[in-house]
Amino acid sequence: MNLSDVALLAKEELSLAEKGIASAKVVLTGFVVVFAMLILLIFIIKIYGAIIQKAQDAGKKSKEKKAETVAETPAPVVAVPVAPAQTDGVSDEVVAVISAAVATMYGSSEKARIKSIKKSSDGGRSAWAKAGVLDNTRPF
């Protein structure tokens, strides 16, 4: 059925049965097209998922190889000079750990210097209470 046939049918009076058959053809064609496209999309998404999974597996393997080579070669130890800093009741072990973290982040002692270390004032709330306040006051 082409457009000229449709135009002729529009001029003629169709019976109720013929109109029903024409409507059924249109509906059936619509269903076939929709479901064919859905099936096509399912296959495209599955292929995309397989490609991504292979890429992630290859990335994990390369990270494992890098981790093995890094584990074999020890990293040089860099000391961060800690001047007589104000520690305000912080133990020497905590100062050493903070110094090591700063040295790890910056890589050399020339870029960073610790001037003072103070305990934070948490306002008397536990970590769970702070998380609850943060969760309930977050903007939408």
Rosetta constraint file for C-alpha pairs under 8 A:
AtomPair CA 1 CA 5 HARMONIC 5.97 0.50
AtomPair CA 1 CA 6 HARMONIC 7.16 0.50
AtomPair CA 2 CA 6 HARMONIC 6.52 0.50
AtomPair CA 3 CA 7 HARMONIC 6.21 0.50
AtomPair CA 4 CA 8 HARMONIC 6.25 0.50
AtomPair CA 5 CA 9 HARMONIC 6.10 0.50
AtomPair CA 6 CA 10 HARMONIC 6.11 0.50
AtomPair CA 7 CA 11 HARMONIC 6.54 0.50
AtomPair CA 8 CA 12 HARMONIC 6.39 0.50
AtomPair CA 9 CA 13 HARMONIC 7.31 0.50
AtomPair CA 9 CA 14 HARMONIC 7.26 0.50
AtomPair CA 14 CA 18 HARMONIC 5.94 0.50
AtomPair CA 14 CA 19 HARMONIC 6.25 0.50
AtomPair CA 15 CA 19 HARMONIC 6.29 0.50
AtomPair CA 16 CA 20 HARMONIC 6.16 0.50
AtomPair CA 17 CA 21 HARMONIC 6.22 0.50
AtomPair CA 18 CA 22 HARMONIC 6.20 0.50
AtomPair CA 19 CA 23 HARMONIC 6.10 0.50
AtomPair CA 20 CA 24 HARMONIC 6.05 0.50
AtomPair CA 21 CA 25 HARMONIC 6.25 0.50
AtomPair CA 22 CA 26 HARMONIC 6.43 0.50
AtomPair CA 23 CA 27 HARMONIC 6.19 0.50
AtomPair CA 24 CA 28 HARMONIC 5.92 0.50
AtomPair CA 25 CA 29 HARMONIC 6.01 0.50
AtomPair CA 26 CA 30 HARMONIC 6.17 0.50
AtomPair CA 27 CA 31 HARMONIC 6.25 0.50
AtomPair CA 28 CA 32 HARMONIC 6.20 0.50
AtomPair CA 29 CA 33 HARMONIC 6.20 0.50
AtomPair CA 30 CA 34 HARMONIC 6.12 0.50
AtomPair CA 31 CA 35 HARMONIC 6.06 0.50
AtomPair CA 32 CA 36 HARMONIC 5.94 0.50
AtomPair CA 33 CA 37 HARMONIC 6.20 0.50
AtomPair CA 34 CA 38 HARMONIC 6.25 0.50
AtomPair CA 35 CA 39 HARMONIC 6.13 0.50
AtomPair CA 36 CA 40 HARMONIC 6.18 0.50
AtomPair CA 37 CA 41 HARMONIC 6.13 0.50
AtomPair CA 38 CA 42 HARMONIC 6.22 0.50
AtomPair CA 39 CA 43 HARMONIC 6.41 0.50
AtomPair CA 40 CA 44 HARMONIC 6.28 0.50
AtomPair CA 41 CA 45 HARMONIC 6.11 0.50
AtomPair CA 42 CA 46 HARMONIC 6.20 0.50
AtomPair CA 43 CA 47 HARMONIC 6.14 0.50
AtomPair CA 44 CA 48 HARMONIC 6.11 0.50
AtomPair CA 45 CA 49 HARMONIC 6.06 0.50
AtomPair CA 46 CA 50 HARMONIC 6.24 0.50
AtomPair CA 47 CA 51 HARMONIC 6.29 0.50
AtomPair CA 48 CA 52 HARMONIC 6.22 0.50
AtomPair CA 49 CA 53 HARMONIC 6.05 0.50
AtomPair CA 50 CA 54 HARMONIC 6.25 0.50
AtomPair CA 51 CA 55 HARMONIC 6.30 0.50
AtomPair CA 52 CA 56 HARMONIC 6.14 0.50
AtomPair CA 53 CA 57 HARMONIC 6.14 0.50
AtomPair CA 54 CA 58 HARMONIC 6.17 0.50
AtomPair CA 55 CA 59 HARMONIC 6.18 0.50
AtomPair CA 56 CA 60 HARMONIC 6.18 0.50
AtomPair CA 57 CA 61 HARMONIC 6.26 0.50
AtomPair CA 58 CA 62 HARMONIC 6.28 0.50
AtomPair CA 59 CA 63 HARMONIC 6.16 0.50
AtomPair CA 60 CA 64 HARMONIC 6.14 0.50
AtomPair CA 61 CA 65 HARMONIC 6.29 0.50
AtomPair CA 62 CA 66 HARMONIC 6.19 0.50
AtomPair CA 63 CA 67 HARMONIC 6.01 0.50
AtomPair CA 64 CA 68 HARMONIC 6.18 0.50
AtomPair CA 65 CA 69 HARMONIC 6.39 0.50
AtomPair CA 66 CA 70 HARMONIC 6.03 0.50
AtomPair CA 67 CA 71 HARMONIC 5.88 0.50
AtomPair CA 68 CA 72 HARMONIC 6.37 0.50
AtomPair CA 69 CA 73 HARMONIC 6.68 0.50
AtomPair CA 70 CA 74 HARMONIC 7.23 0.50
AtomPair CA 78 CA 103 HARMONIC 6.43 0.50
AtomPair CA 78 CA 107 HARMONIC 7.17 0.50
AtomPair CA 78 CA 108 HARMONIC 6.22 0.50
AtomPair CA 78 CA 109 HARMONIC 6.83 0.50
AtomPair CA 79 CA 99 HARMONIC 7.99 0.50
AtomPair CA 79 CA 100 HARMONIC 7.49 0.50
AtomPair CA 79 CA 103 HARMONIC 6.70 0.50
AtomPair CA 79 CA 108 HARMONIC 7.77 0.50
AtomPair CA 79 CA 109 HARMONIC 6.39 0.50
AtomPair CA 80 CA 99 HARMONIC 6.15 0.50
AtomPair CA 80 CA 100 HARMONIC 7.32 0.50
AtomPair CA 80 CA 102 HARMONIC 7.61 0.50
AtomPair CA 80 CA 103 HARMONIC 5.83 0.50
AtomPair CA 80 CA 108 HARMONIC 7.41 0.50
AtomPair CA 80 CA 109 HARMONIC 4.77 0.50
AtomPair CA 80 CA 112 HARMONIC 7.57 0.50
AtomPair CA 80 CA 113 HARMONIC 6.98 0.50
AtomPair CA 81 CA 109 HARMONIC 6.77 0.50
AtomPair CA 81 CA 113 HARMONIC 6.81 0.50
AtomPair CA 81 CA 114 HARMONIC 7.82 0.50
AtomPair CA 82 CA 99 HARMONIC 7.45 0.50
AtomPair CA 82 CA 113 HARMONIC 6.86 0.50
AtomPair CA 82 CA 114 HARMONIC 5.97 0.50
AtomPair CA 82 CA 115 HARMONIC 7.56 0.50
AtomPair CA 83 CA 114 HARMONIC 7.29 0.50
AtomPair CA 83 CA 115 HARMONIC 6.98 0.50
AtomPair CA 85 CA 114 HARMONIC 7.23 0.50
AtomPair CA 85 CA 115 HARMONIC 5.40 0.50
AtomPair CA 85 CA 116 HARMONIC 4.89 0.50
AtomPair CA 85 CA 117 HARMONIC 7.13 0.50
AtomPair CA 86 CA 115 HARMONIC 7.26 0.50
AtomPair CA 86 CA 116 HARMONIC 4.78 0.50
AtomPair CA 86 CA 117 HARMONIC 6.11 0.50
AtomPair CA 86 CA 118 HARMONIC 7.61 0.50
AtomPair CA 87 CA 91 HARMONIC 7.71 0.50
AtomPair CA 87 CA 95 HARMONIC 7.82 0.50
AtomPair CA 87 CA 116 HARMONIC 6.12 0.50
AtomPair CA 87 CA 117 HARMONIC 4.90 0.50
AtomPair CA 87 CA 118 HARMONIC 5.93 0.50
AtomPair CA 88 CA 117 HARMONIC 6.99 0.50
AtomPair CA 88 CA 118 HARMONIC 5.64 0.50
AtomPair CA 88 CA 119 HARMONIC 7.28 0.50
AtomPair CA 89 CA 118 HARMONIC 7.85 0.50
AtomPair CA 89 CA 119 HARMONIC 7.97 0.50
AtomPair CA 90 CA 94 HARMONIC 6.55 0.50
AtomPair CA 90 CA 95 HARMONIC 7.04 0.50
AtomPair CA 90 CA 117 HARMONIC 7.40 0.50
AtomPair CA 90 CA 118 HARMONIC 7.17 0.50
AtomPair CA 90 CA 119 HARMONIC 7.27 0.50
AtomPair CA 91 CA 95 HARMONIC 6.53 0.50
AtomPair CA 92 CA 96 HARMONIC 6.18 0.50
AtomPair CA 93 CA 97 HARMONIC 6.24 0.50
AtomPair CA 94 CA 98 HARMONIC 6.15 0.50
AtomPair CA 95 CA 99 HARMONIC 6.08 0.50
AtomPair CA 95 CA 117 HARMONIC 7.57 0.50
AtomPair CA 96 CA 100 HARMONIC 6.13 0.50
AtomPair CA 97 CA 101 HARMONIC 6.21 0.50
AtomPair CA 98 CA 102 HARMONIC 6.21 0.50
AtomPair CA 99 CA 103 HARMONIC 6.14 0.50
AtomPair CA 99 CA 114 HARMONIC 7.44 0.50
AtomPair CA 100 CA 104 HARMONIC 6.09 0.50
AtomPair CA 101 CA 105 HARMONIC 6.22 0.50
AtomPair CA 102 CA 106 HARMONIC 6.14 0.50
AtomPair CA 102 CA 112 HARMONIC 7.27 0.50
AtomPair CA 103 CA 107 HARMONIC 5.38 0.50
AtomPair CA 103 CA 108 HARMONIC 6.18 0.50
AtomPair CA 103 CA 109 HARMONIC 6.57 0.50
AtomPair CA 103 CA 112 HARMONIC 7.74 0.50
AtomPair CA 106 CA 111 HARMONIC 6.52 0.50
AtomPair CA 106 CA 112 HARMONIC 6.86 0.50
AtomPair CA 108 CA 112 HARMONIC 7.63 0.50
AtomPair CA 109 CA 113 HARMONIC 7.24 0.50
AtomPair CA 122 CA 126 HARMONIC 7.96 0.50
AtomPair CA 125 CA 129 HARMONIC 5.77 0.50
AtomPair CA 125 CA 130 HARMONIC 6.31 0.50
AtomPair CA 126 CA 130 HARMONIC 6.32 0.50
AtomPair CA 127 CA 131 HARMONIC 6.18 0.50
AtomPair CA 128 CA 132 HARMONIC 6.20 0.50
AtomPair CA 129 CA 133 HARMONIC 6.26 0.50
AtomPair CA 130 CA 134 HARMONIC 6.08 0.50
AtomPair CA 131 CA 135 HARMONIC 5.99 0.50
AtomPair CA 132 CA 136 HARMONIC 6.10 0.50
AtomPair CA 133 CA 137 HARMONIC 6.03 0.50
AtomPair CA 134 CA 138 HARMONIC 5.99 0.50
